């Protein structure tokens, strides 16, 4: 037994149970299993999806100066 997501991805029953147990998805038990039960993300699932889709903030790391060197300045050409 499996569930098919709107994207076409098949989710096994075991994985569906793990997602349910984690509180990430909820099944509409008003429909019988053999007729197809709608599955939707729970609030925690929506929050997890939103967090995964946010663009990570990137900061350029500051490179520490080597000990005993002066601050970097453009080299002068002679």
Residue pairs with C-beta under 8 A, 6 or more apart in sequence:
1 13
1 33
2 10
2 11
2 12
2 13
2 16
3 10
3 11
3 13
3 16
3 39
4 10
4 11
5 11
11 19
16 25
16 27
16 39
19 25
19 45
20 26
20 27
22 44
23 42
23 44
23 45
24 41
24 42
24 44
24 45
24 48
25 39
25 40
25 41
25 42
25 45
26 39
26 40
26 41
26 42
27 37
27 38
27 39
28 37
28 38
28 39
28 40
29 37
31 37
31 38
41 49
65 71
65 72
